[in-house]
Amino acid sequence: FTLLWEEHFDTLDLARWQTGTHTFVENAAQFTTENVTLESGYLKLSLTALDPPSAEGRSIAGGELRTLESFSYGRFETRARFARGSGVVSSLFT
């Protein structure tokens, strides 16, 4: 095992990360950059109410962060506290 990358989220390196500003048909939330924040070395992806709703009729804003790099295989680890609530999907996609 050779560690290629470790992220401490002291700053948001936009050469490595991209925040989402889109959604998809099945999603109840509209992704926004405002819902991606860093606080004391923690990445926070939050949900907030949209008033008025988005142009697509979504009443929730959410946060998304993705890498600009591609990984074909390997070992991925995360420390996460997922959101509580009915219908809320917190996940790590590879």
N, C-alpha and C positions, 0 to 999 in steps of 0.2 A: 504494500500500500504506500503510495506517494501522495502527499497532500499537495493539490494544485492551487487551491484557493480557500481562503478563510475570510469571512466578513464579520466585522465587529460593529458595523453601523455607527461609527463615530461621526461620519459624514456620508452623504449620499453621492457616490461616485457616478456621475451621469455618463462617463465613458464605459461603465460596466452595466449600469441599470437603466431601465426605462419605466416610467410610470404610465399606467393605462388611462386613457380618456375615451373609452368606447364602451360598448355593451354587446350583448347578443340576444336573440329572440327570447330564449328561455329565462333570461336574467331579470330579476325584479329591480336591480340596481343599475345606475349609470356610474361608471368609474370616473373618478376625478382626481387630479393631482393634489388637491387640497386634503384629501383623505389619506394621504401617504405622508407620515411625519416621522422624525427621529427624535427620541427623547432619552437622554442618559444612556446611550448605547443600545437602545431598543428601537426596532422598527415597529411602527404602529400603523396598522391598516384599519381605519374606522368606518363605521356606518353612521350617516346622518340623514335627517329628513330633508327632502327638497320641497320648498314651498315658494313659488309654485313648482309643480312637477316639471320634469324635463320635456323637451319637444316630443319625445317618444311616449310620454305619459308615465314615466317612472317617478315614483315619489321617494326613492331612497338613493343616496349617493354612497358609493363604496370606494375602497382603495385597492389598487392592483400594482404589483411590482414584478418585473420580469428581467432576466438577464439578456444582454445583447450577445452573449456567447452561446455557442451550441455545444452540448455534451452528448456523446453517443453511448457512453456506458460509464459505469463507475459506482462509487459509493457516495451517497448524499446523506447528510445529517442536518437536523434542525432542532432548535429549542423553540417551542411555540406554545402559546396559550390561545386556544381557539375560542371563538365567540360562543356565548350561550344564546339560546333562543330557538324557537320553532321556525323552521324554514331557512335558517342561516347556514350557509355552507362555507366553512373555513377549510382551506386545503393547501397542500404543497404539490404542485404538478411537476413532473419530470418528463 
